[in-house]
Amino acid sequence: MSKVHITQCLCPNRHCIAALAWEEPDFTSESAIAKLRDTINEAVSNNIIHHRCAICQSTDLSYEDGITRFECLREAMDDIAAVQVENLRTKRMLDVLKN
């Protein structure tokens, strides 16, 4: 049975810039990293995000893939949504502090 993977773009302090949750056979670790890298590069090119960590400002970014405890994306969605809510709260706080 396949597992849900999470592929992340991280700064050295392990702040997550972006992530992709996926399950086999949709991607491999290598293709998920390539997809996430391409998505981030496109967002940077379109001035949607900057190519650095919004928390510590590091531009030294790396990619890693790991296997979660979930058997399918449907099972993972509540946890993914909760993390997204927390990340959006953090972004709003950083936006306020920045201005």
C-alpha positions in Angstrom: 0.0 0.0 0.0 1.3 3.5 -0.8 2.0 6.2 1.7 1.5 9.9 1.6 4.8 11.8 1.1 5.5 15.4 1.9 8.2 17.2 -0.1 9.4 20.4 1.4 11.6 23.4 0.5 13.4 24.3 3.7 15.8 26.9 4.9 18.7 25.8 7.2 16.5 26.5 10.2 13.9 24.2 8.8 11.3 26.9 8.1 9.2 25.5 5.3 8.9 27.8 2.3 6.5 25.5 0.4 5.5 21.9 0.4 3.8 19.3 -1.8 1.9 16.4 -0.3 1.6 13.4 -2.7 1.0 9.7 -3.0 2.6 7.1 -5.2 2.4 6.5 -8.1 1.6 10.2 -8.9 5.2 11.2 -8.3 8.6 9.9 -7.3 10.7 11.7 -4.7 12.8 13.1 -7.6 9.8 14.2 -9.7 8.1 15.8 -6.6 11.2 17.8 -5.8 11.4 18.9 -9.4 7.7 19.9 -9.5 8.1 21.8 -6.2 11.3 23.6 -7.4 9.6 24.5 -10.7 6.5 25.8 -8.8 8.6 27.9 -6.5 10.7 29.3 -9.4 7.5 30.2 -11.3 6.1 32.0 -8.2 9.4 33.9 -7.7 9.4 34.9 -11.4 5.8 36.2 -11.1 6.7 38.1 -7.9 4.3 36.0 -5.8 7.0 35.0 -3.4 10.7 35.8 -2.8 13.5 33.2 -3.1 14.2 33.3 0.6 12.8 32.4 4.0 10.3 35.0 5.2 11.2 34.2 8.8 15.0 34.2 8.9 15.7 35.7 5.4 18.0 32.8 4.4 18.4 32.2 0.7 20.1 28.8 1.3 17.1 26.6 0.5 17.1 22.8 0.2 14.5 20.2 -0.7 13.7 17.0 1.2 11.1 14.3 0.9 9.7 12.2 3.7 6.9 9.7 4.2 4.1 10.6 6.5 2.0 8.3 8.7 -1.0 8.6 6.3 -2.1 5.9 3.9 -3.9 8.3 1.4 -4.3 12.0 0.8 -7.9 11.9 1.9 -6.8 10.7 5.3 -4.2 13.5 5.5 -6.4 16.4 4.5 -7.5 17.5 8.0 -3.9 17.7 9.2 -2.8 19.4 6.0 -5.6 22.0 6.4 -4.7 22.6 10.0 -1.1 23.3 9.1 -2.2 25.6 6.3 -4.3 27.6 8.7 -1.3 28.0 11.1 1.0 28.9 8.3 -1.4 31.6 7.0 -1.6 33.0 10.6 2.1 33.2 10.7 2.3 34.9 7.3 -0.3 37.5 8.4 1.8 38.2 11.6 5.0 38.5 9.6 3.3 40.9 7.1 2.2 43.1 10.0 5.6 43.1 11.6 7.2 43.9 8.2 5.1 47.0 7.7 
